[in-house]
Amino acid sequence: MDLVQQSINFIDLNWMNVSFLFIVGFIGGLVSGFIGSGGAFVLTPGMMSLGVPATVAVASNMCHKFPKALVGAYKRFRYGQVDLKLGLVMAVSAVVGVQVGIQIQYWIKATLGPAGSNLYVSVAFLAVLITVGGYVARDVKRLSKSGKEAAVTALASRLQKIELWPMITFKTAGVRISLWFTIPVGFATGMLAATIAVGGFIGVPGMIYMVGASSLVASATELVIAFVMGFGGSLNWGFNGLIDIRLVVIILAGSLFGVQLGAIGTTYVKDYMIKLVMSTIMLMVAFSRGLAIPAYLKQMGLITLDDGIIYWLDKASFFVMAAALTVGAVIILGAMFKARAAEKRAEKESGEGYTLMKA
Amino acid sequence: MPQVKSTQKKKLLKTVLLAAATVGIYTALFANASTVTTFYTKGGLYAALPVLTAFAFSIIHGSFASQCLETLGITASHSTQKSVAANKQKQKVTQKDQRPRLHAN
């Protein structure tokens, strides 16, 4: 009955709501097109801040995610960046991971209540984003100091040498590895997607550091996994009648521009820039989630804190989360337009004419 | 020079047509918002409706967005465009029909 009630309590749309969703959709799409994931963690709370019920926000976000991922993946496929085989192989284990993640969420909600469930999600955010984001940030620092292009990691090289049937060759990624080593990466991607709505924060680094794909190929291939997960999830939510198609198409209005712009941006930057944007967003979002934890601890009766402080921590948490996406977008656009200007200057100086080809 | 102008005109025309299609689908949806919402939230097999709508919007609006960016001159880097063109050429060459032919003298 509650779900049915929520499904008919779709918000009234005004120009402010529409503009907000369009802009957040654009920025989320830009980041997704560039690093392969992102946007969902701002869109869902963003919609909820407009008064959209939580389940409708999650359902509508999911229904916008798969077409956005489809368009982004297609664009990057044309640039030769997507390893379709790797994406589909990992999508299979990701789908299983999503189901396990959902069951864990149900169990925690039943055992610890809604506050406990929120605390679990926030702790998961912190644990994964600080660990993985910190590792990627250290890698970026090392690469920018050395000035060299990223090489296949020692871990990935070792895993690739292990001949464990079935061995699969992923042509675009330039990798030959046992299926068994792709499964945990795909599974963890799905679990994280079910827990914090962004599986790519494990999927992309997993493909880079465990499977041995480049940042370009990993971030592009992640869009294939996102498409499969989003499509399946949308059918599930649609079956329950919880998708607000108006919100979906408004977000798509911005995100389909953003995702293609992000994809174009990847053709101008060095490999490590993708890692820089990803690690920056991950660490900022981790900080944002850390600010939200005291509220859940208070709700569970584990700490006492003034309501005023809780209110401001909640506002600060949302602000930092929105800032994370915005900072990512600024880095992407800045790097892209700087590289475009340098390209134009170089061509002018060399006196080369260039006939624009469709790309 | 005339060739470049004609290519630009064609791009602009394509952009305008796709813009019209995009405006059309958005208008159609929002003009019938309450009917759409009623059917799209029925659940069950009606789940196909929002999913197919999202696909349709991604094709039409996605094409418009792509064309719009291209018309504004925001395209992939020239090195990427060159390698995409080179790969296409390579595929054309490798797909050449190699079957033996009978020639009458």
Interface residues (C-beta under 8 A of the other chain):
Chain A: S7 I8 F10 C63 H64 F66 P67 K68 L70 V71 K75 R78 Y79 G80 F231 S234 L235 W237 G238 F239 N240 G241 L242 I243 D244 I245 R246 V248 V249 L252 A253 L256 F257 Q260 L261 I264 T267 Y268 A339 R340 E343 E347 Y354 L356 M357 K358 A359
Chain B: Y26 L29 F30 A33 V36 T37 Y40 T41 K42 G43 G44 Y46 A47 A48 L49 P50 V51 T53 A54 F55 F57 S58 H61 G62 A65 S66 C68 L69 E70 I74 T75 A76 S77 H78 S79 T80 Q81 K82 S83 V84 A85 N87
